[in-house]
C-alpha cells in the first residue's frame, strides 16, 4: 500500500515535468531549435507528447511495477533531457544569444 502511494506521488510529479516539457516545446518556434543546433521541433514535440501520454497512461493504470514502469522511466528521462539540455539552449537562441560564447567572451 505504501509502495503504491509512493509510486503514485512520484508519477504525478513526473507527469507535471512531462506536461511542462510538452507545453514549453509547443510554445517554442521551430527556428529556435535550428539556431540552437538541437534536433527539430517535430522530433522534440513527438518526444514530449509521447512522454506525456505515457505518463498519463501510467497514472490511469494505477502505476505498478513491471514493464510499464520501465516505459514511464524512459518517458521521464526524455522530458528531463528536454528540460535540462534543449530548453536552456533554445531559450538562449530565442533571446538571440550565441552558444559559442565562453565564460569570458567569445572563443
Residue pairs with C-beta under 8 A, 6 or more apart in sequence:
3 65
4 62
4 63
4 64
7 63
7 64
7 65
7 69
8 59
8 62
8 63
11 55
11 58
11 59
11 63
11 72
12 59
14 55
14 72
14 75
14 76
14 79
15 52
15 55
15 56
15 58
15 59
17 76
17 79
17 80
17 83
18 48
18 51
18 52
18 54
18 55
18 75
18 76
18 79
19 52
19 55
20 79
20 83
21 48
21 51
21 52
21 79
21 80
21 82
21 83
21 87
22 45
22 48
22 49
22 51
22 52
22 79
24 82
24 83
24 87
25 41
25 44
25 45
25 48
25 82
26 45
26 48
28 41
28 90
28 94
29 41
29 94
30 40
30 41
30 42
32 90
32 91
32 93
32 94
33 39
33 40
33 41
33 44
33 86
33 90
33 93
34 40
35 93
36 86
36 89
36 90
36 92
36 93
36 99
37 89
37 99
38 44
38 85
38 86
38 89
38 90
39 86
44 82
44 86
47 78
47 79
47 82
48 78
48 79
48 82
50 75
50 78
51 75
51 76
51 78
51 79
52 75
52 79
54 71
54 72
54 74
54 75
55 72
55 75
55 76
57 68
58 68
58 69
58 71
58 72
58 75
61 68
63 69
89 99
92 99
93 99
98 106
100 106
100 107
101 107
